[in-house]
Amino acid sequence: MASNAEIAALANKVLVSNYRQAPISLARGKNAEVWDADGRRFIDMYAGIAVSTLGHAHPRLTKAIADQAAAILHTTNLVYNEQAVRLAERLVNLTKPSPNSPPVLSRAFFCNSGTEAIEACVKLARRHAFLRGEAKRTRFLSFQQSFHGRSMGALPLTGTPKYWEGFGCDVERVTHCTYGDLSGVAIALDTKPNEYCAIVVEPVQGEGGVLPAPPGFLAGLRKLADQHGALLIIDEVQTGIARTGKWFGFQHDNVDPDAIALAKGLGGGVPIGAMLIREALNAVLTPGSHGSTFGGNPLATGAALAVLDAVEAEHLVERSITLGAHLGKRLTEVAARHPSLFDGERGLGLLRGLIMKPGVEARMMLLAARNQGVLLSVASERVLRFTPPLNITESLLDEAVSLVDQAAASIAAPAPESTLPTG
Ligand SMILES: *Cc1c(COP(=O)(O)O)cnc(C)c1O
C-alpha cells in the first residue's frame, strides 16, 4: 500500500487543485477512529463533515450495502425500486409532529448531494410561481454567511461573496438578509412585493460558523413567507438526520416548511440527497420537468434505510441531545481554560463549534489538533467545528476533547503586547 507522502505527491499531479487537502490519506476506520496510509490513528471529530452518522464500518450499514450490491445496484427511475419507496415512506413519517398527526411533508424526491437537493428546491419554487401565473415571482431570499451549495442554481443562494467570484452567477435575483433578523426580512419582502418565490434558510448555519437560529426565527419566517406568498424552504443538509438532537432542525421551532433539503448524514457516507415537499406541491414537478439518473438508486436508498434503522435502534436522536450537551460543557471548559484563543462555544446537539477570538485563526487550531491526533473542520474561518459520528463512544469523545485542550495549550503561549492587533 502507498504511503501518505506517495499518495499526496500523485494527487498534486492528477487532481484538480480546488481543495486545500491535508497530506493524509485515510485508509480505514471503526466507530470514530480512523487510520491513515502510514498507520497513524486519529479520532474523527468531523465525520466527513457531518456525513458519517454511524461512524466508520458500522456492521448494519456495511451489511446493507453488501447485500444490496449482491442483489441489484442500479435500476433507473424508469421503474420502481422498493428501497427508494420505503425510504420515502420512512422520511415523510419522520416529519409528523406527533405519532397520530399527518406528516408535514408527504413526498420525497431523491438525488445525489446537498447541492442537488437545493437545486431541486430552487426549481420547485420557480415552477410553483410560474404555474400560478406569477411570472415576476423569481426572487429568492436567503441569508448572509449561509451555505446552500455551489451549482449555478444553488450558488447565488449561498451568502458568501467569495464563492461567487468569476462565475457570473445570478446573485441579482437573491436578497441576502442578516441571519436571525426578522425585521430585516420583513423590510426586504415589503420592498419587492410579489417578487419573492421562496425564503431559503438553514436551522443552524453550518459552514457559516455553527450559528443556531434564535428561537422563533424559523416560525417568524413561516409567517412572513405566508403573508408574502413565498415558499419556506429549509436547508437541512447539515442539520438533518438527528445531528441537532431532533430528526430535523426545523422541529426545534415547530414550523411547517414547504420543502426541505437533505443529504450529508442521510446515507452515512453513501452519496444521497433528498427533497421532501408538502402534498400540495406535488403537482409542480410533473413528469419530465426534473429528474436524476442515479437519484434514488437502490444502493443509496438501501444504505439510507440502514442509517435510519440504526439511528432508531441505537437511540441516536436522544444521544445527539445528551452527548451534545456533554460535548458543549467540555468545550466551554476548554474555551475558559484558554481565553487568549477562544470566545466560548455554541451549537445544537452534536453540531458544535469553538469560537476563536478575533484575530486568532481557526486553521491554526485545526493543525494543532491534527498534530495531537484529532480531525476537525473549520467553519467560517473563525469557528473550529465538531461534528462527530452520532454513535461515537463517550470515552473517544472525552479523549478527543482532552487532545484538543492539549493542542490549545501548545499554541496558547501569550502573545507579546507588540504583536497584538492595534487600532
Ligand atoms: C454541505 C451543504 C450543502 C451542499 O451539499 P453537497 O453535498 O456538498 O452538495 C448545502 N447546504 C448545506 C446547509 C450544507 O451544509
The ligand as an ORCA input file, in Angstrom:
! r2SCAN-3c Opt
* xyz 0 1
  C     -22.876     20.799      2.612
  C     -24.079     21.643      2.440
  C     -24.679     21.802      1.177
  C     -24.086     21.221     -0.075
  O     -24.075     19.823     -0.041
  P     -23.138     18.997     -1.051
  O     -23.489     17.566     -0.754
  O     -21.735     19.351     -0.738
  O     -23.528     19.355     -2.422
  C     -25.847     22.544      1.098
  N     -26.405     23.089      2.196
  C     -25.854     22.955      3.420
  C     -26.533     23.562      4.603
  C     -24.670     22.236      3.582
  O     -24.115     22.133      4.797
*
